[in-house]
Amino acid sequence: MFTGLIEAKGRVIEIEKRGVWRLSVASELPELEVGSSIAVNGACLTVVFSRKGLFSVEVVKETLERSNIALLRIGDEVNLERPLRIGDRIEGHFVLGHVDCMGKILSVVPEGGSRRVWIAVPEEYSIYIVPKGSIAVDGVSLTIASIERNAFSVVLIPHTLERTNLRSRGVGDLVNLEFDVLGKYVHRMLRREDKEGITLDLLKRYGFI
């Protein structure tokens, strides 16, 4: 479990493409434990090697197919976050590290020191876009500012631009998206009740009223 608050940026220094990919990243994070998890651009991966200033993770086929990890090149910056521990303060929002899909950046518009970024999503995922809801973009917890058909906008404040790799993202780039897990659970519950329809009894049953 993660929060979408990026701890550090890392830099890809090696990529081994044999069956299960192996990705090596240089970072300023404390030395990680082998076998522990880390979110790389929002994708939860397992650490298989670690020493001060460097770690390696393995990437399975499903993650490569769903995320932009397969598009990384030597020298690329990635967003890094270690998982929550018991007792940690919870900010951001709950992020599982399971990338749902990739979105394509349509536009980047400066707004003072901030930037408004419009991102298109595959049509089948547009049901999960909720006004003012949370979304993880390359692992960064953001609030959906506005929606238009199968696209949404987020506003990147100066702090986010400084602390994450989103500063370098431009039109046409693909970013990892993880939709709010609570919204996905609600959608799943309502699908089960499709035949019944949304009634007062249904809303009471699930604690909405």
Buried (B, 14 or more C-beta within 10 A) or exposed (E): BBBBBBBBBBBBBEBEEEEEBBBBBEBEBEEBEEEEBBBBBBBBBBBBEBEEEBBBBBBEEEBBEBBBBBEBEEEBBBBBBBBBEEEEEEEBBBBBBBBBBBBBBBEBEEEEEBBBBBBBBEEEBBBBBBEEBBBBBBBBBBEBBEBEEBBBBBBBEEEBBEBBBBBEBEEEBBBBBBBBBEBBEBEEEBEEBEEEEEEEEBEEEEEEE
